[in-house]
Amino acid sequence: MKLPALLQRSTPDDLPGLVAVARVDRSADALARRVKPGEIAVIDQLDLDRATADALIAAGAIAVVNASPSITGRYPNLGPEALVASGVLLVDALGPEIMHAVKDGMRLRIEDGVLYTGNKRLGVGFVQDADSVADAMVEAKSGLSTQLEAFAGNTIEFMRRERAMLLDGHGVPDVEVDMVGRHVLVVAAGFDHAEELYRLRHYIRECKPVLVGVGAGADALLAAGHRPQLIVGDPSAVSHAALGCGADVVVPADPSGHAPGLARVQDLGASAVTFPSSANPEDMALLLAAHGGASLVVTVGLSASMAEFLDRSRATSNASTFLTRLQVGGALVDGAALAELYRSRVPIGVVWLVVLAAAAAGVAALLVSDVGDAVLFWLAQAWAGALSWMGL
């Protein structure tokens, strides 16, 4: 559905603007799981990241109302660009009070950046378009140096806290999934994860890697027709179907061992262990594979470029990423690169071509040989005998 058509919708009172039901949540990840096609997502997130934008687009949101600025200029985040390119209306910087003014399920009307319920004005924001986003992205690139310096400081602090885990695996939990000498595919719900999974379908079928879902990546595996064998992440980000599919579950915990999501997993009867660490769930999954003896670790949906990495907008939780990838070393392969290089070992089309070529060669040989008539007579007799035996 095109945005111009949506903007022409009216209320029963024939008021102008886009009109739809609003879904409100301070957690954009939780909201992406609740919003339905044709609804308005109301969030409060500084520097809207690409993963959140993709989730809202996939959910079918026709507009996103952000209480905070979607681009602050700290770095060039990718979420607003994705929303605008997909035709989703983005209204920015309405202020924190909008989260109280808009109630979940309320019918909203948006006209020129102003939010109404009926004729009542709730707030006013800035409508982002392709030009405004492009201008803001150019300015935001000047903030990269500051972000990189902050990242370097956080990485050094993480190394001081977690070096025993990184180097020797102290605190990495034991899981029942055998990864020794095997390929491991780690899937997170990140950049183009669904497309990458589709392109890796031949690799998954032929190499049978251990399938690890990080958070909503477990549901992405199920949606692609694969059952995860290990799930790492906050259980609140994972569906009941994924948690109950028989996979082992690793729940992140704080350094003291407290894991808020553990009770939900136990209530479902799933096998679960905790992983006390300040690393993010993606890096926990990589460390589990590395210390579990995996021969190759393939990633899908994890940050690959500097822009994607900074776009996650969680500098403190990203501190583990650089050191984790150093620890995994040469065994780590990006799924997009593998999909580009990998080809099915024996494509079915090639098999049929070989069979047909062999059959044609056999028939040609019989036709030109002296014994061709005798062989064809024998085949005809054998076929007649088979039909007689079957009573036909």
C-alpha positions in Angstrom: 0.0 0.0 0.0 1.4 3.4 -1.0 1.9 6.1 1.5 0.1 8.9 -0.5 -3.1 6.8 -0.5 -2.8 6.3 3.2 -2.4 10.0 3.8 -5.7 10.6 2.1 -7.7 8.5 4.6 -10.3 10.3 6.6 -12.1 9.8 9.8 -15.9 9.3 9.8 -16.1 13.1 10.4 -14.2 13.6 7.1 -11.1 15.0 8.9 -7.9 14.9 6.8 -4.8 12.8 7.5 -3.7 9.3 8.2 -6.0 7.5 10.6 -5.2 4.2 12.3 -5.0 2.3 15.6 -2.0 3.1 17.8 0.2 0.6 19.6 2.4 2.1 22.4 5.4 0.6 24.1 8.7 2.0 25.4 10.4 -1.2 24.3 10.6 -1.0 20.5 11.4 -4.8 20.3 8.3 -5.7 22.3 6.2 -3.3 20.2 7.4 -4.9 16.9 5.9 -8.2 18.1 2.5 -6.5 19.0 1.9 -4.1 16.2 -0.4 -5.4 13.4 -0.5 -4.4 9.7 -2.0 -1.0 9.2 -1.4 0.3 12.7 0.7 3.1 14.1 3.7 2.3 16.3 4.4 4.8 19.0 7.9 4.5 20.5 10.5 6.4 22.5 14.0 5.6 21.1 16.9 7.8 20.5 18.8 7.1 17.2 16.4 4.5 15.7 18.4 1.5 14.6 18.0 -0.5 11.4 17.0 -3.8 13.2 14.1 -2.1 15.0 13.0 -0.3 11.8 13.1 -3.6 9.8 11.0 -5.3 12.5 8.4 -2.5 12.4 8.3 -2.7 8.6 7.9 -6.4 8.6 5.1 -6.1 11.1 3.2 -3.9 8.7 3.3 -0.6 10.6 2.1 2.3 8.4 3.5 5.0 10.6 6.1 5.4 13.4 5.7 8.1 16.0 8.9 8.6 18.0 8.8 10.6 21.2 12.6 11.1 20.9 14.7 12.3 17.9 15.2 9.4 15.5 18.6 10.9 14.5 20.5 12.8 17.1 23.7 13.3 15.1 25.9 11.2 17.3 26.5 8.7 14.4 24.7 7.9 11.1 22.1 5.4 12.3 20.2 3.5 9.6 16.7 3.1 11.0 15.0 6.3 9.7 16.4 5.8 6.2 14.9 2.2 6.1 11.5 3.5 7.3 11.3 6.3 4.8 12.5 4.2 1.9 9.7 1.6 2.7 7.0 4.3 2.6 6.4 4.3 6.4 5.5 7.7 7.7 8.0 8.8 10.4 7.0 11.6 12.8 9.9 12.6 15.1 10.6 14.3 18.4 7.2 14.7 19.9 8.5 14.8 23.4 8.2 12.3 26.3 4.7 13.4 27.2 3.3 11.8 24.0 3.9 8.4 25.6 1.3 9.3 28.3 -1.1 11.1 25.9 -1.5 8.2 23.5 -3.1 5.1 24.9 -2.6 1.7 23.5 -5.5 0.9 21.1 -6.4 4.6 20.6 -7.4 5.7 17.2 -4.9 8.3 16.0 -5.0 10.8 13.2 -1.7 12.3 11.8 -1.8 15.4 9.7 1.4 17.4 8.8 3.2 16.0 11.8 0.4 16.8 14.3 -1.2 14.0 16.3 -4.9 14.1 17.0 -7.5 11.8 18.5 -10.6 13.1 16.6 -10.3 16.9 16.9 -8.2 16.8 20.0 -4.6 17.7 19.5 -2.1 15.5 21.3 1.3 16.7 20.1 3.3 17.9 17.2 6.5 16.5 15.7 8.7 16.7 12.7 7.9 14.6 9.6 11.0 13.0 8.2 11.4 12.5 4.5 14.2 11.3 2.2 15.8 14.7 2.0 15.7 15.4 5.7 17.1 12.0 6.6 19.9 12.4 4.0 20.9 15.8 5.4 20.9 14.5 9.0 23.0 11.5 8.0 25.7 13.7 6.4 25.9 15.8 9.6 25.9 12.6 11.8 29.1 11.3 10.2 31.0 13.9 12.1 30.1 12.1 15.3 31.8 8.8 14.3 35.2 9.7 15.9 33.5 10.3 19.3 31.6 7.1 19.1 34.8 5.1 18.2 36.6 6.6 21.2 33.8 5.6 23.5 33.8 2.1 22.1 37.5 1.7 22.6 37.2 2.7 26.2 34.3 0.3 26.8 36.2 -2.5 25.1 39.2 -2.0 27.4 37.0 -2.1 30.5 35.3 -5.3 29.2 38.7 -6.9 28.8 39.6 -6.1 32.4 36.4 -7.6 33.7 36.0 -10.7 31.4 39.5 -11.7 30.3 39.3 -15.1 32.1 36.2 -15.9 30.2 37.5 -14.7 26.9 40.9 -16.5 27.1 40.1 -19.6 29.1 36.3 -20.0 29.0 35.8 -19.5 32.7 32.1 -19.0 33.3 31.0 -20.2 29.9 28.3 -22.7 30.6 28.3 -26.3 29.4 25.4 -27.2 27.0 24.2 -30.6 25.9 24.5 -29.6 22.2 27.6 -31.2 20.7 29.6 -28.7 18.7 33.0 -30.3 18.6 34.4 -30.3 15.1 31.1 -29.2 13.6 29.8 -26.1 11.8 27.7 -23.8 13.8 25.2 -21.3 12.3 24.4 -18.4 14.6 21.3 -16.5 13.6 20.1 -13.1 15.0 17.2 -11.0 13.8 19.3 -8.4 12.3 20.2 -7.0 8.8 18.5 -9.0 6.0 18.5 -12.2 8.1 15.6 -13.8 6.3 17.1 -13.3 2.9 20.5 -14.7 4.1 18.8 -17.7 5.6 17.1 -18.4 2.3 20.3 -18.1 0.4 22.0 -20.6 2.9 19.3 -23.2 2.5 21.5 -25.6 0.4 24.4 -25.1 2.9 22.1 -25.9 5.8 20.7 -29.0 4.1 24.0 -30.4 3.0 26.4 -29.5 5.9 23.8 -29.8 8.7 25.3 -27.2 11.0 24.3 -26.8 14.6 21.6 -24.1 14.5 21.8 -21.4 17.2 19.1 -18.7 17.5 20.0 -15.5 19.3 16.8 -14.0 20.8 14.3 -13.5 18.0 16.7 -15.3 15.7 15.2 -18.6 17.0 11.9 -17.6 15.6 13.6 -16.6 12.3 14.9 -20.2 12.1 11.5 -21.6 12.7 9.9 -19.4 10.1 12.5 -20.6 7.6 11.6 -24.2 8.4 14.6 -25.0 10.6 14.5 -26.1 14.3 17.1 -24.4 16.5 19.1 -26.6 18.7 20.4 -23.9 21.0 18.7 -20.5 21.9 20.7 -17.7 23.5 19.1 -14.5 24.8 16.4 -12.9 26.8 13.4 -15.3 26.8 11.0 -12.4 26.6 12.2 -11.8 23.0 11.5 -15.4 22.0 8.1 -17.0 21.2 6.6 -19.9 23.2 6.9 -22.0 20.0 10.6 -21.5 19.8 11.2 -22.0 23.6 9.2 -25.2 23.4 10.7 -26.7 20.3 13.2 -28.8 22.3 16.2 -26.5 22.0 18.6 -25.9 24.9 18.3 -22.4 26.2 21.1 -20.2 27.6 19.7 -17.2 29.5 22.0 -14.1 30.0 22.6 -13.2 33.6 24.3 -10.3 35.4 27.7 -11.0 37.0 25.9 -12.0 40.2 24.1 -14.8 38.4 20.6 -13.2 38.5 18.7 -14.1 35.3 15.2 -12.4 35.2 14.0 -14.5 32.2 14.9 -17.9 33.6 11.5 -18.5 35.3 9.6 -18.2 32.0 11.8 -20.9 30.4 11.4 -23.2 33.4 7.6 -22.7 33.4 7.6 -24.1 29.8 9.6 -27.1 30.8 12.6 -26.3 28.6 16.2 -27.1 29.5 18.0 -23.9 30.5 21.3 -22.7 31.9 22.5 -19.2 32.8 25.4 -17.3 31.4 26.7 -14.6 33.8 28.5 -12.0 31.8 28.3 -8.4 30.6 28.7 -9.6 26.9 25.7 -9.2 24.6 23.7 -12.3 23.6 25.2 -12.4 20.1 28.7 -12.6 21.5 27.7 -15.1 24.1 26.5 -17.4 21.3 29.9 -17.0 19.5 31.8 -17.7 22.7 29.7 -20.9 23.3 30.6 -22.1 19.8 34.3 -21.2 20.1 34.7 -22.8 23.5 32.5 -25.7 22.4 35.0 -26.7 19.8 33.2 -25.6 16.6 35.3 -25.9 13.5 33.4 -23.1 11.6 31.1 -20.4 12.9 28.7 -18.8 10.4 26.8 -15.7 11.4 23.5 -14.4 10.0 22.0 -11.1 11.1 25.0 -10.0 13.2 26.7 -6.6 12.5 29.3 -6.8 9.8 30.2 -3.3 8.8 31.2 -0.3 11.0 27.9 1.5 10.1 25.8 -1.6 11.1 27.8 -2.1 14.2 27.4 1.5 15.5 23.8 1.4 14.4 23.0 -1.0 17.2 23.3 2.1 19.4 24.3 0.2 22.5 27.9 1.1 23.0 28.3 -0.5 26.4 26.8 -3.9 25.3 28.9 -3.8 22.1 32.1 -3.6 24.1 32.4 -7.4 23.9 32.1 -7.7 20.2 35.6 -6.8 19.0 37.3 -9.1 21.5 34.9 -11.9 21.0 35.5 -11.9 17.2 39.3 -11.9 17.9 38.8 -14.9 20.1 36.8 -16.8 17.5 39.4 -15.9 14.9 39.6 -17.5 11.5 36.7 -19.9 12.3 34.2 -17.0 12.0 32.5 -16.5 8.6 29.8 -14.0 7.7 26.7 -15.7 6.3 26.4 -13.2 3.4 29.9 -14.0 2.2 29.3 -17.8 2.5 26.0 -17.5 0.6 27.8 -15.7 -2.2 30.5 -18.4 -2.4 28.6 -21.6 -1.6 27.1 -23.7 -4.3 25.1 -26.9 -3.9 27.6 -29.8 -4.4 25.3 -31.8 -6.7 22.4 -29.6 -8.0 19.3 -31.7 -8.9 19.2 -30.3 -12.3 22.7 -31.6 -13.0 21.7 -35.0 -11.8 18.8 -35.2 -14.2 20.9 -34.0 -17.1 23.4 -36.8 -16.4 20.7 -39.4 -16.3 19.1 -38.2 -19.5 22.5 -38.0 -21.3 23.3 -41.5 -20.2 19.9 -42.8 -21.4 20.2 -41.1 -24.7 23.7 -42.5 -25.2 22.4 -46.0 -24.4 19.5 -45.8 -26.9 21.9 -44.4 -29.6 24.3 -47.2 -29.0 21.6 -49.8 -29.3 20.2 -48.4 -32.5 23.6 -48.4 -34.3 24.9 -51.8 -32.9 24.3 -55.3 -34.4 22.7 -56.5 -31.2 20.3 -53.5 -30.9 17.3 -55.4 -32.4 17.9 -58.4 -30.0 18.2 -56.2 -27.0 15.1 -54.2 -27.9 13.2 -57.5 -28.5 14.3 -58.8 -25.0 13.2 -55.5 -23.4 9.8 -55.8 -25.1 9.4 -59.4 -23.9 10.4 -58.4 -20.3 7.9 -55.6 -20.3 5.1 -57.8 -21.6 6.0 -60.4 -19.0 5.8 -57.8 -16.2 2.4 -56.6 -17.4 1.1 -60.2 -17.6 2.4 -60.8 -14.0 0.4 -57.8 -12.8 -2.7 -59.0 -14.6 -2.8 -56.1 -17.0 
